[in-house]
Amino acid sequence: MSELQPKKVFDIFKQINAVPRPSKHEEKMIEFLRQFAAERNLPFKTDECGNVIISKEATPGMEKRAKVVMQGHMDMVCEKNGDVDFDFYHDAIQTYVDGEWMKAKGTTLGADCGIGDALALAILDADDVEHGPIECLFTRDEETGLTGAFEMKPGFMTGKYLINLDSEDEGEIFVGCAGGVNTTATFHYSKVDVPQGYFSMKVSVTGLQGGHSGDDINKNRANANKLLARFLYLEMQKMDVFVSEIQGGNLHNAIPREASAIISVSTDCKETVKVDLNIFAADVETEFSVTEKNLAINVTSTTPQTQAIDKQTACNLVFALQAAHNGVLAMSQDIEGLVETSSNLASIKMRDNEIVVLTSQRSSIGSARDNMANTIQAVFRLAGAEVVSNDGYPGWKPNPDSELLKIAVNSYKSLFGKEPKVKAIHAGLECGLFSEKYPGLDMVSFGPTLRGVHSPDEKLLIPTVQMVWDHLIDILKNIPEE
């Protein structure tokens, strides 16, 4: 471990990994940063939320350069294997080297975003790196709520440029991300009796890939909730259908993989339902023949149902699920191949006399995000549901004319003799919140290569840390005058 390069970065990363820092419990990390600054006589400040900034003056001859903020988050995802005895509130992460990778013994490694923090702190500690005035910002609770970025007041940081060090693929420079909002529709229903002579069956959609509702929304993966609603809608046009149960999906940021409904139809229609489902399944399998190899849509008999959702609410629900947009709405006009705006029909849950439908809208443009949410709201309100959207978080709109981006790209080409990939992601980054509070802030995001983040499989590709270190130093040296 002591031989890893750059030595200063890995030494500091080791110190960071000795500090417990679960999300929402970063007090020990704040104290570590305070001591780090005090030992080097560097200015230190915190805000009401607990975000930290450590500042450093310019090296001689660089005083007129524009101020740069280097930024990462303090907290880490705390996951461990079931057979590992480990206390994230007290124990140090145990790291080891496996070939070119650094890993942890049965736990998350903490390189997300500990290695980014170590890179920033190593610049603060260095006396052989040329740079203008710098601020290093460390935010709280990024992993479970973006809390630090949400609560940070305008004016807390004062740089013209910001380098976010929380990306996970060396050689890729990120210049934009999506903002998001969740929209929830609640249907209130009464129970009605299922008529005598009706046959009950369960319709199930299973075997889908699912995936992240941001990163994977443009990959033409099927949404289990939409497929289920689509079949129910078709059957409701042909026969009398009672719906006793309906559910599907789980998390707002996941494309649902499974969904099911228990329905009842007159006995003389049950064979029609089975035939219709076979035809429907064949059609859908053709539509998703490339992306959904394991798609399965089945109907099975179930316990006879005596009660169901009242007919009007059941129809309103299914019609709204059929009508609600799901998937990509618009592609970026700035970056080829980037999704700009999308919506995900995330989950359907039943509880006492209520059916709750959760959806998630994303966009790199705030007005487009809000319009997408309003579109979803309108569909469900027309269907008689109570609808609310949360405050959400803003996107970071790509700026192809970014001065910092040009510096970062030219630096990378000069150092490594190849073009970096300039990208944006259809998911959230703290940069989105920074762009809202600091409209003129010029930002990029990059970092060393990580894999398996948020799990005990997390690992860091060691050689890429040196590459990012060299890149960061060269960018700082080439920052123009204010």
Helices and strands as residue ranges (DSSP letters): H 7-16, H 27-39, E 44-46, E 52-56, E 68-73, E 95-98, E 101-104, H 111-125, E 134-139, H 142-145, H 147-151, E 161-164, E 172-177, E 179-188, E 191-193, E 198-206, H 224-236, E 242-249, E 259-266, G 267-269, H 270-287, E 296-301, E 307-309, H 311-323, E 327-331, E 339-351, E 354-363, H 366-382, E 386-389, H 403-416, E 421-425, H 430-437, E 442-445, E 450-451, E 459-461, H 462-477
